[in-house]
Amino acid sequence: MPTSSENDQALPLGTRLGDYRLDAIIGHGGFGITYRAFDTQLAKFVAIKEYFPVEFAMRRPDGEVAPRGSRFGDDFIWGRDRFLDEARALARFRHAHIVPVLRYFEANGTAYTVMEFEDGRSVAQLLRAPNRRLQPDEVRRLAEGLLSGLRAVHAQGFLHRDIKPSNIIVRHDGVPVLIDFGAARQAMGGRTRTLTSILTPQYAPIEQYALDGKQGPWTDIYSAAAVLHHAVAGSPPPEAASRVGVDSYRPLAATQADRFDQTLLAAIDSGLAFAPDDRPQTIADWSLLFGEALPQVDDTPTQRLPGAVVAPRLGGVSREALEPASVAPSSGPARSRAGVWIVVVLIAVVTAALWRFQPEIRDLLAGASPPDRPAAETPPTPEVGQLPASPPVSPSPSSPSAPPAGSSATPPVAPQAPPAAPAPPAQQALIEQAQRAASDARAVLVRADEASKAALSMAGEARIVAARAARPDLENAERLSYDDGASYVGQVAAGKRQGLGVADLANGERQAGDWDADRLNGLGIVRLGDDTRYAGQWRDGQSTGLGVRERPGIERIEGNFVAGRLEGLGVRRTLSEPNVVQSGEFQADRLDGPGVEVVGDRERYEGGFRNGRRQGYGQVAGADGRARAGLWEDGKLVDSTP
């Protein structure tokens, strides 16, 4: 493999990362290095991607990855968090056309994602030969895989953002698989100096050239269409930046009509529309344009590309096992009539057997001993937040039972269990109250999680704005100095901070973002003297709106803020042991009302809170998953079920 600056920064081959031994470098880019590794526990190959943004990071002699300087520290850490967020998102689902994420972890000061090793050739390799083009059936299979995989990705609220031939692997069994998702790269885009490190010009739409360009499913659609264009025509479409003004794009429907179905070509052309609003807005919309050219795109089972060599996959569960089994179509009324006749014949056979052997059956019933009593079934473990079912009651050995019909003596019989005794009224009332409180808490939890995700997204946008404000080449930037030692570098209007800029205050506080009338307004970040940080929305110089506040290593709060305090739905996490996560409705940074509290792996509480402490009715489940009802006052349990 050829050497490069990125390869020079890679870990030495043979390095051990836990159970994995690195044995080859299979890719590198502006934001990471991908290795092939051998899993010594499962005895199979995997692919491991290392977070390594070359503009922000460097490798120390001991193998540790560190920011290139103190001014890149926040950017490096924030990008690493986004890298892990991407891995978590991908690890939650499996799809035949998406590379499976097996695990993720932190080591060497950075983060790693472990994926299935997709043994095959990239579309880029297939197209590398001069004037190489895919055949119509191959293009159809590729389009089917792209649409199916992207629909699954978009359904999770996720974008790929870097679809290109080298990021599509055609496995030896012919299945196209999307790899190398670009969420972390896109999130870091506003912090880089060169756009070429965050996009591939021939496959990127125009909105990816702008730091504030609005991206969505239509962005991935353009890139996927560009790949299909390359597969059809043997070359990618013109770069989006060159299409500004006079559009030089020539539709495939005009240039390739002699080789391909017109419907297929027109659908690809629609995905390559220059303006985002002119493209299909969703994969479902785009699928409709393919029509019969791609029959049943979203429901078609995975098919092999023509000429693919069938080979065993290196480890892991086969993807075919993850697909729903095909169900043979019903034969209609004829099958129904056949089923009825089978039932009739079975009834006749059983009836004849009972009539023929009735004396023997009567004698057997009269003298037989009862069968052994089956072992009591183990009650199922209740779900977290639910009370366990009543335990089985041991049957009484003296319970009477009627003898079998026709017998002259009363043989011993299996004792019957008496009905479970109802809980005392006081306990029953406690259980019902606790169940209602837990139900309310779970409902609020869903809304709090949504607010948390929105806050994290807003914080990410705020960091991008702040990074743009701190760029040394910020246009129209001025420097202002104040008598108390504070300073400001950024855009100014009428002697006041207006636009993007960074302020360093005398008390050690640093503010960066969007300013209006001398105050932060819009999106921005602050780092206080005690290292407390906030990223999100601002109003009149106060953190107000969606955002994230964090004290590194101590706690992180995500949700809606008013004047610097969490007010409304949100999530509060302690980052030291034991990790405590509170979710629900907050007032002045304190959980107040229905909510959920999880204490490490030890305990989960669902119920009422006041001033951050458990208050009122609720349910608590331990590490074993068994839940019990209780009543709390000021954080103390005062009554509970056994």
DODO-233831 format. One line per 5 residues: number of its first residue (from 1); their letters; for each residue x, y negated, z of C-alpha. Coordinates in Angstrom, 1 decimal, m for minus. Example, Ala and Ser with C-alpha at 12.3 -4.5 7.8 and 13.67 -1.06 7.14 Angstrom:
BEGIN
1 = as = 12.3/4.5/7.8 | 13.7/1.1/7.1
***
This chain:
BEGIN
1 = mptss = 0.0/0.0/0.0 | 1.4/m3.4/m0.9 | 2.5/m5.6/2.0 | 1.0/m9.0/2.8 | 1.0/m11.4/5.6
6 = endqa = m2.2/m9.8/6.9 | m0.5/m6.3/6.7 | 2.5/m7.6/8.5 | 0.2/m8.6/11.3 | m1.4/m5.2/11.4
11 = lplgt = m0.8/m2.7/14.2 | 1.9/m0.1/13.4 | 0.6/3.2/11.9 | 0.5/5.8/14.6 | m0.8/3.4/17.3
16 = rlgdy = m3.3/5.0/19.6 | m6.5/3.1/20.5 | m8.1/5.4/23.1 | m9.1/8.6/21.2 | m8.2/7.1/17.9
21 = rldai = m4.9/7.3/16.0 | m4.3/4.8/13.3 | m3.0/6.4/10.1 | m3.6/3.9/7.2 | m4.6/0.3/6.4
26 = ighgg = m7.6/0.4/4.1 | m8.5/m3.3/3.9 | m7.8/m6.7/5.2 | m9.2/m10.2/4.8 | m9.4/m13.6/6.5
31 = fgity = m11.2/m12.3/9.5 | m10.2/m8.7/10.1 | m8.1/m5.7/9.3 | m9.6/m2.3/8.6 | m7.8/0.9/9.4
36 = rafdt = m8.4/4.5/8.7 | m8.0/6.4/12.0 | m8.3/10.0/13.2 | m10.6/10.7/16.1 | m8.7/13.2/18.2
41 = qlakf = m11.7/14.3/20.2 | m14.1/14.9/17.3 | m11.3/15.9/14.8 | m12.6/13.6/12.0 | m11.6/10.4/10.2
46 = vaike = m13.3/7.1/11.1 | m12.8/3.5/10.0 | m11.9/0.9/12.6 | m12.2/m2.8/11.9 | m10.1/m5.2/14.1
51 = yfpve = m11.2/m8.8/14.7 | m8.3/m10.8/13.5 | m9.0/m14.3/12.1 | m5.7/m15.2/10.5 | m6.3/m18.9/10.7
56 = famrr = m6.9/m18.7/14.5 | m5.0/m15.7/15.7 | m1.5/m14.1/15.8 | m0.1/m10.8/16.9 | 2.3/m10.8/19.8
61 = pdgev = 5.3/m8.4/20.0 | 3.4/m6.3/22.5 | 0.4/m5.8/20.1 | m1.9/m8.3/21.8 | m3.9/m10.6/19.6
66 = aprgs = m4.0/m14.2/20.8 | m5.1/m17.6/19.5 | m2.4/m19.5/17.6 | m2.6/m22.3/20.1 | m4.7/m23.7/22.9
71 = rfgdd = m6.8/m25.7/20.5 | m8.0/m22.5/18.9 | m8.8/m20.7/22.1 | m12.6/m21.5/22.1 | m12.9/m20.7/18.4
76 = fiwgr = m11.1/m17.4/18.8 | m13.2/m16.3/21.8 | m16.5/m17.4/20.3 | m15.8/m15.6/17.0 | m14.9/m12.5/18.9
81 = drfld = m18.3/m12.6/20.6 | m20.0/m12.9/17.2 | m18.0/m10.0/15.9 | m19.3/m7.9/18.8 | m22.8/m9.2/18.3
86 = earal = m22.6/m8.0/14.7 | m21.5/m4.5/15.9 | m24.3/m4.3/18.4 | m26.9/m5.2/15.8 | m25.6/m2.6/13.3
91 = arfrh = m25.3/0.1/15.9 | m29.0/0.0/16.6 | m30.2/1.4/13.3 | m29.2/4.1/10.8 | m29.9/4.0/7.1
96 = ahivp = m28.6/6.0/4.2 | m27.2/2.9/2.4 | m25.6/1.1/5.4 | m22.3/2.2/7.0 | m23.1/3.6/10.5
101 = vlryf = m21.4/1.9/13.4 | m20.4/4.5/16.0 | m19.1/2.4/18.8 | m17.4/m0.9/19.6 | m14.9/m1.9/22.2
106 = eangt = m12.4/m4.6/23.3 | m8.7/m4.0/23.6 | m5.4/m5.8/22.8 | m7.1/m9.1/23.5 | m9.5/m8.6/20.6
111 = aytvm = m12.4/m6.4/19.5 | m12.9/m3.3/17.4 | m15.8/m1.7/15.6 | m15.7/2.1/14.9 | m17.6/3.2/11.8
116 = efedg = m18.0/6.3/9.7 | m15.2/6.7/7.2 | m17.0/6.5/3.9 | m14.9/8.8/1.7 | m15.5/7.6/m1.9
121 = rsvaq = m14.7/4.9/m4.4 | m15.8/1.3/m4.2 | m17.9/m0.2/m7.0 | m14.8/m2.5/m7.6 | m12.7/0.6/m8.3
126 = llrap = m15.4/1.9/m10.7 | m15.4/m1.4/m12.5 | m11.7/m2.0/m12.5 | m11.0/m0.3/m15.9 | m11.0/m2.8/m18.8
131 = nrrlq = m14.5/m3.5/m20.1 | m15.8/m0.9/m17.7 | m19.6/m1.0/m17.4 | m22.0/1.4/m15.6 | m24.5/3.3/m17.6
136 = pdevr = m28.2/2.4/m17.3 | m29.0/5.3/m14.9 | m26.0/4.4/m12.7 | m27.2/0.8/m12.5 | m30.6/1.9/m11.5
141 = rlaeg = m29.2/4.1/m8.7 | m27.0/1.2/m7.5 | m29.9/m1.2/m7.6 | m32.1/1.2/m5.7 | m29.5/1.6/m3.0
146 = llsgl = m28.9/m2.1/m2.6 | m32.6/m3.0/m2.4 | m33.3/m0.2/0.1 | m30.3/m1.0/2.3 | m30.9/m4.8/2.3
151 = ravha = m34.5/m4.4/3.1 | m33.6/m2.5/6.3 | m31.0/m5.1/7.2 | m33.3/m8.0/6.7 | m36.0/m6.3/8.6
156 = qgflh = m33.7/m6.5/11.6 | m33.3/m10.3/11.1 | m29.7/m9.7/9.8 | m28.0/m10.9/6.6 | m25.0/m9.2/4.9
161 = rdikp = m23.5/m12.5/3.5 | m20.6/m10.9/1.6 | m22.0/m8.5/m0.9 | m19.4/m7.8/m3.6 | m18.2/m4.7/m5.5
166 = sniiv = m15.4/m4.0/m3.0 | m18.0/m3.9/m0.2 | m20.1/m1.1/m1.7 | m18.7/2.4/m1.5 | m20.1/5.1/m3.7
171 = rhdgv = m19.5/8.3/m1.7 | m18.4/11.5/m3.3 | m22.1/12.7/m3.1 | m23.0/9.6/m5.1 | m24.8/7.5/m2.4
176 = pvlid = m23.9/3.8/m2.5 | m23.2/2.4/1.0 | m22.9/m1.2/2.1 | m19.9/m2.0/4.3 | m18.2/m5.0/5.9
181 = fgaar = m21.1/m7.2/7.0 | m20.2/m10.8/7.3 | m22.1/m12.2/10.3 | m19.0/m13.1/12.3 | m17.3/m14.5/9.2
186 = qamgg = m20.3/m16.7/8.4 | m20.6/m17.9/12.0 | m16.9/m18.9/11.9 | m17.3/m20.5/8.4 | m17.8/m24.0/9.8
191 = rtrtl = m14.4/m23.7/11.7 | m12.2/m22.8/8.7 | m10.3/m25.0/6.4 | m10.8/m23.1/3.2 | m14.0/m21.8/1.8
196 = tsilt = m12.2/m19.0/m0.1 | m11.6/m17.3/3.2 | m15.3/m17.0/3.9 | m16.8/m16.2/0.5 | m16.0/m14.6/m2.8
201 = pqyap = m16.7/m17.2/m5.4 | m17.9/m15.0/m8.3 | m20.6/m13.4/m6.0 | m21.5/m16.2/m3.7 | m24.5/m18.5/m4.2
206 = ieqya = m24.3/m22.2/m4.1 | m25.7/m22.5/m0.6 | m22.6/m20.7/0.8 | m20.3/m23.5/m0.5 | m22.0/m26.0/1.9
211 = ldgkq = m21.2/m25.7/5.6 | m24.9/m26.6/6.4 | m26.4/m24.7/3.5 | m29.6/m22.9/4.4 | m29.1/m19.2/4.0
216 = gpwtd = m31.6/m16.3/4.1 | m32.6/m13.2/2.2 | m32.3/m15.1/m1.1 | m28.6/m15.5/m0.4 | m28.0/m11.7/m0.3
221 = iysaa = m30.3/m11.4/m3.3 | m28.0/m13.6/m5.4 | m24.9/m11.7/m4.4 | m26.5/m8.3/m5.0 | m27.7/m9.6/m8.4
226 = avlhh = m24.1/m10.7/m9.2 | m22.9/m7.2/m8.5 | m25.5/m5.7/m10.8 | m24.6/m8.3/m13.4 | m21.0/m7.1/m13.3
231 = avags = m22.1/m3.5/m13.5 | m24.3/m4.3/m16.6 | m22.1/m6.7/m18.5 | m18.6/m5.6/m17.4 | m17.9/m9.0/m15.8
236 = pppea = m19.4/m11.1/m12.9 | m21.5/m14.2/m13.6 | m20.0/m17.7/m13.7 | m19.1/m19.0/m10.3 | m22.0/m20.9/m8.7
241 = asrvg = m19.8/m24.0/m8.3 | m19.2/m24.2/m12.0 | m23.0/m24.1/m12.7 | m23.6/m27.5/m11.1 | m24.9/m29.9/m13.7
246 = vdsyr = m24.9/m27.9/m16.9 | m25.6/m24.3/m16.1 | m23.4/m22.0/m18.2 | m25.2/m18.8/m17.1 | m26.4/m16.7/m20.0
251 = plaat = m29.3/m14.4/m19.1 | m28.8/m10.7/m19.3 | m32.2/m10.4/m20.9 | m30.6/m12.1/m24.0 | m27.1/m10.6/m24.0
256 = qadrf = m27.8/m7.0/m22.9 | m31.2/m6.3/m24.4 | m29.9/m3.5/m26.6 | m28.7/m1.3/m23.7 | m31.0/m1.9/m20.8
261 = dqtll = m34.7/m2.1/m20.0 | m35.9/m5.7/m20.3 | m37.7/m5.6/m16.9 | m34.5/m4.6/m15.2 | m32.5/m7.3/m16.8
266 = aaids = m35.1/m10.0/m16.1 | m35.2/m9.0/m12.4 | m31.4/m9.3/m12.2 | m31.6/m12.7/m13.9 | m34.2/m13.9/m11.4
271 = glafa = m31.9/m13.0/m8.5 | m29.2/m15.1/m10.1 | m31.2/m18.3/m10.3 | m28.9/m21.2/m9.4 | m31.3/m23.0/m7.0
276 = pddrp = m32.2/m20.9/m3.9 | m35.9/m21.8/m4.2 | m36.0/m20.4/m7.7 | m34.9/m16.9/m6.6 | m37.1/m14.3/m5.0
281 = qtiad = m37.3/m15.1/m1.3 | m37.5/m11.6/0.0 | m36.4/m8.1/m1.0 | m40.1/m7.2/m1.3 | m40.6/m10.0/m3.8
286 = wsllf = m37.5/m9.0/m5.8 | m38.6/m5.3/m5.8 | m41.9/m6.3/m7.5 | m40.0/m7.9/m10.4 | m38.2/m4.6/m11.2
291 = gealp = m41.5/m3.0/m11.7 | m41.4/0.5/m13.3 | m37.6/0.0/m14.0 | m37.1/1.1/m10.4 | m40.1/3.2/m9.5
296 = qvddt = m41.0/3.1/m5.8 | m37.7/1.4/m4.8 | m38.4/1.3/m1.1 | m39.8/4.8/m0.8 | m37.6/6.7/m3.2
301 = ptqrl = m35.3/9.3/m1.5 | m31.6/8.7/m1.9 | m30.4/10.1/m5.2 | m26.9/10.8/m6.5 | m25.3/8.7/m9.1
306 = pgavv = m24.8/10.6/m12.4 | m21.6/12.6/m12.6 | m21.0/12.4/m8.8 | m19.0/15.2/m7.4 | m20.7/16.8/m4.4
311 = aprlg = m18.3/17.1/m1.5 | m18.7/17.6/2.2 | m18.7/14.5/4.3 | m16.0/14.0/6.8 | m17.7/14.6/10.1
316 = gvsre = m20.8/13.1/11.6 | m24.4/13.9/11.0 | m25.4/14.2/7.4 | m27.6/11.4/6.1 | m30.0/13.8/4.6
321 = alepa = m30.8/15.0/8.1 | m31.9/11.4/8.9 | m34.3/11.2/6.0 | m37.9/12.3/6.5 | m38.6/15.7/5.0
326 = svaps = m40.5/15.7/1.8 | m44.0/16.9/2.1 | m45.4/19.0/m0.7 | m48.6/17.6/m2.1 | m51.8/19.2/m1.1
331 = sgpar = m53.6/21.4/m3.6 | m57.0/19.9/m2.7 | m60.2/21.9/m2.4 | m58.7/25.2/m3.5 | m56.2/25.1/m0.5
336 = sragv = m59.1/24.2/1.9 | m61.2/27.2/0.7 | m58.2/29.5/1.1 | m57.7/28.3/4.7 | m61.3/29.0/5.5
341 = wivvv = m61.1/32.6/4.2 | m58.0/33.3/6.2 | m59.7/32.2/9.4 | m62.8/34.4/8.6 | m60.6/37.4/8.0
346 = liavv = m58.7/36.9/11.3 | m61.9/36.6/13.3 | m63.2/39.8/11.8 | m60.0/41.7/12.6 | m59.9/40.6/16.2
351 = taalw = m63.6/41.4/16.7 | m63.2/44.9/15.3 | m60.2/45.5/17.5 | m62.1/44.4/20.7 | m65.1/46.7/19.8
356 = rfqpe = m62.8/49.7/19.0 | m60.7/49.5/22.1 | m63.3/48.2/24.6 | m63.1/51.2/27.1 | m59.3/50.9/27.3
361 = irdll = m59.5/47.2/27.8 | m62.1/47.6/30.6 | m59.9/50.2/32.4 | m56.9/48.0/32.1 | m58.7/45.0/33.6
366 = agasp = m59.9/47.1/36.5 | m56.6/48.5/37.6 | m54.0/46.0/36.4 | m52.0/43.8/38.8 | m52.0/40.1/38.3
371 = pdrpa = m49.2/38.7/36.2 | m46.3/37.0/37.9 | m47.1/33.4/38.7 | m45.2/31.1/36.3 | m42.7/28.8/37.7
376 = aetpp = m44.0/25.3/38.4 | m43.1/22.9/35.7 | m40.6/20.2/36.5 | m42.5/16.9/36.5 | m41.3/14.5/33.8
381 = tpevg = m39.1/11.7/34.9 | m41.1/8.5/34.8 | m40.0/5.7/32.5 | m38.3/2.7/34.1 | m41.0/0.5/35.6
386 = qlpas = m43.6/3.2/36.0 | m44.6/5.0/39.1 | m43.9/8.7/39.1 | m46.7/11.2/38.7 | m47.9/12.9/41.9
391 = ppvsp = m45.6/15.9/42.7 | m47.1/19.4/42.1 | m48.8/20.8/45.2 | m47.7/24.3/46.3 | m50.7/26.7/45.9
396 = spssp = m52.1/28.3/49.0 | m51.5/32.1/49.3 | m55.0/32.6/50.7 | m57.0/30.9/48.0 | m59.9/33.2/47.0
401 = sappa = m60.6/34.1/43.5 | m63.4/36.0/41.8 | m62.5/39.6/40.6 | m62.6/40.4/36.9 | m66.0/41.4/35.6
406 = gssat = m66.7/45.1/35.8 | m64.2/45.9/38.6 | m65.2/47.7/41.7 | m62.6/46.2/44.0 | m61.1/42.8/44.6
411 = ppvap = m57.6/42.9/43.3 | m55.0/40.3/44.4 | m55.1/37.3/42.2 | m52.9/34.3/41.5 | m53.6/31.6/44.2
416 = qappa = m55.1/28.4/42.9 | m53.6/25.0/43.8 | m55.9/22.7/45.7 | m56.5/19.2/44.1 | m53.9/16.6/45.0
421 = apapp = m54.8/14.5/48.0 | m55.6/11.0/47.0 | m53.2/8.3/48.3 | m54.4/6.5/51.4 | m56.5/3.3/50.4
426 = aqqal = m53.7/1.0/51.6 | m51.1/2.7/49.5 | m53.4/2.9/46.5 | m54.0/m0.8/46.7 | m50.3/m1.4/46.9
431 = ieqaq = m49.7/0.8/43.8 | m52.3/m1.0/41.8 | m51.1/m4.5/42.7 | m47.5/m3.5/41.9 | m48.5/m2.0/38.6
436 = raasd = m50.2/m5.2/37.6 | m47.3/m7.3/38.6 | m44.8/m5.0/36.7 | m47.0/m5.2/33.6 | m47.0/m9.0/33.8
441 = aravl = m43.2/m9.0/34.3 | m42.7/m6.8/31.2 | m44.8/m9.1/29.1 | m42.8/m12.1/30.2 | m39.6/m10.2/29.6
446 = vrade = m40.4/m9.9/25.9 | m40.8/m13.6/25.5 | m37.7/m14.3/27.6 | m35.6/m12.1/25.4 | m36.9/m14.0/22.3
451 = askaa = m36.0/m17.3/24.0 | m32.5/m15.9/24.8 | m31.9/m14.8/21.2 | m33.1/m18.2/19.9 | m30.8/m20.0/22.4
456 = lsmag = m27.8/m17.9/21.4 | m28.4/m18.7/17.8 | m28.8/m22.4/18.6 | m25.6/m22.3/20.6 | m23.8/m20.8/17.6
461 = eariv = m25.0/m23.6/15.4 | m24.0/m26.2/18.0 | m20.4/m24.8/18.1 | m20.2/m25.0/14.3 | m21.3/m28.7/14.5
466 = aaraa = m18.8/m29.3/17.2 | m16.0/m27.6/15.2 | m16.8/m29.9/12.2 | m16.7/m32.9/14.6 | m13.2/m31.9/15.7
471 = rpdle = m11.8/m31.5/12.2 | m8.7/m33.7/11.7 | m9.9/m34.6/8.2 | m13.3/m35.8/9.4 | m14.2/m38.6/7.0
476 = naerl = m14.7/m42.1/8.2 | m13.4/m41.2/11.7 | m12.2/m43.9/14.1 | m10.6/m43.8/17.5 | m12.2/m45.7/20.4
481 = syddg = m10.5/m46.1/23.8 | m12.2/m47.1/27.1 | m10.9/m48.9/30.2 | m11.4/m45.8/32.4 | m9.0/m43.7/30.2
486 = asyvg = m11.8/m42.0/28.2 | m11.4/m41.8/24.4 | m13.5/m40.9/21.4 | m12.5/m39.8/17.9 | m15.2/m39.6/15.3
491 = qvaag = m17.7/m41.5/13.3 | m18.8/m45.0/14.5 | m21.5/m47.5/13.6 | m21.7/m51.0/15.0 | m19.0/m50.1/17.6
496 = krqgl = m21.0/m47.2/19.0 | m20.5/m43.5/18.6 | m22.7/m42.5/15.7 | m22.4/m39.2/13.7 | m19.9/m36.5/14.3
501 = gvadl = m17.2/m36.9/16.9 | m15.4/m35.8/20.1 | m15.2/m37.6/23.4 | m12.7/m36.9/26.2 | m13.8/m38.4/29.5
506 = anger = m11.6/m39.5/32.4 | m13.0/m36.7/34.6 | m11.8/m34.0/32.3 | m15.1/m33.5/30.5 | m15.0/m33.0/26.8
511 = qagdw = m18.1/m33.5/24.5 | m18.3/m32.8/20.8 | m21.1/m32.8/18.3 | m23.6/m35.1/16.8 | m23.9/m38.6/18.3
516 = dadrl = m26.6/m41.2/18.1 | m26.6/m44.6/19.9 | m23.5/m43.7/21.8 | m24.9/m40.4/23.2 | m25.0/m36.8/22.2
521 = nglgi = m28.2/m36.3/20.3 | m28.9/m33.1/18.3 | m26.4/m30.3/18.5 | m23.2/m30.2/20.4 | m21.1/m28.8/23.2
526 = vrlgd = m19.6/m29.9/26.5 | m16.9/m28.5/28.7 | m16.8/m29.9/32.2 | m13.8/m30.3/34.5 | m14.6/m27.0/36.3
531 = dtrya = m14.7/m25.2/32.9 | m18.5/m24.9/32.9 | m19.6/m25.0/29.2 | m22.8/m25.7/27.5 | m23.6/m25.3/23.8
536 = gqwrd = m27.0/m26.2/22.2 | m29.4/m29.0/21.8 | m29.0/m32.5/23.3 | m31.3/m35.4/23.9 | m30.1/m38.8/25.0
541 = gqstg = m26.8/m37.4/26.4 | m28.3/m34.6/28.4 | m28.4/m30.9/27.5 | m32.1/m30.5/26.6 | m33.6/m27.8/24.4
546 = lgvre = m32.4/m24.4/23.5 | m28.8/m23.5/24.5 | m26.3/m21.5/26.5 | m24.6/m22.6/29.7 | m21.6/m20.5/30.9
551 = rpgie = m19.1/m20.4/33.6 | m16.5/m18.0/32.2 | m16.3/m14.8/34.2 | m19.0/m16.0/36.6 | m22.4/m16.4/34.9
556 = riegn = m24.1/m17.1/31.6 | m27.6/m18.7/31.2 | m29.5/m18.5/27.9 | m32.8/m20.3/27.2 | m34.6/m23.6/27.3
561 = fvagr = m32.9/m26.5/29.2 | m34.2/m29.8/30.5 | m31.7/m32.3/31.7 | m29.0/m29.7/32.2 | m31.1/m27.1/34.0
566 = leglg = m32.9/m24.0/32.8 | m36.6/m24.7/32.6 | m39.0/m22.2/31.1 | m38.2/m18.9/29.5 | m34.7/m17.6/29.6
571 = vrrtl = m32.1/m15.1/30.8 | m29.5/m15.5/33.6 | m26.6/m13.1/33.8 | m23.8/m12.7/36.4 | m20.6/m11.7/34.7
576 = sepnv = m18.9/m10.3/37.8 | m19.6/m6.9/39.5 | m22.3/m6.0/40.0 | m23.7/m7.5/36.8 | m27.2/m8.9/37.6
581 = vqsge = m29.5/m9.9/34.8 | m32.7/m11.9/35.5 | m35.2/m12.5/32.7 | m38.4/m14.5/32.9 | m39.7/m18.0/33.6
586 = fqadr = m37.3/m20.4/35.3 | m37.6/m23.6/37.3 | m34.5/m25.6/38.0 | m32.2/m22.7/37.2 | m34.2/m20.3/39.5
591 = ldgpg = m36.5/m17.5/38.4 | m40.0/m18.3/39.5 | m43.0/m16.2/38.6 | m43.2/m12.8/36.8 | m39.8/m11.5/35.8
596 = vevvg = m37.4/m8.6/35.6 | m34.1/m8.1/37.5 | m31.5/m5.4/36.5 | m28.7/m4.8/38.9 | m25.9/m3.0/37.0
601 = drery = m26.8/0.7/36.5 | m28.2/1.0/40.0 | m31.6/m0.7/40.0 | m34.4/m2.3/37.9 | m37.1/m4.5/39.5
606 = eggfr = m40.2/m5.7/37.7 | m42.5/m8.1/39.5 | m42.8/m11.5/41.1 | m40.1/m14.0/42.0 | m39.9/m17.3/43.9
611 = ngrrq = m36.8/m19.5/44.0 | m34.7/m16.8/42.4 | m35.7/m14.1/45.0 | m38.1/m11.2/44.8 | m41.5/m12.3/46.1
616 = gygqv = m44.8/m10.5/46.1 | m45.7/m7.2/44.5 | m43.5/m5.3/42.1 | m42.0/m2.0/41.1 | m38.4/m0.9/41.6
621 = agadg = m36.6/2.0/39.9 | m33.3/3.4/41.0 | m30.5/5.1/38.9 | m32.6/8.3/38.7 | m35.4/6.4/37.0
626 = rarag = m38.0/7.2/39.7 | m40.0/4.1/40.5 | m41.9/3.0/43.6 | m44.3/0.2/44.4 | m43.4/m2.4/46.9
631 = lwedg = m44.1/m5.8/48.5 | m41.3/m8.3/48.9 | m41.0/m11.5/50.9 | m38.0/m13.9/50.3 | m36.1/m11.0/48.7
636 = klvds = m36.7/m8.5/51.4 | m38.8/m5.3/51.0 | m41.6/m5.4/53.6 | m43.8/m2.5/52.4 | m43.5/0.3/49.8
641 = tp = m44.8/3.7/48.8 | m42.8/6.8/49.9
***
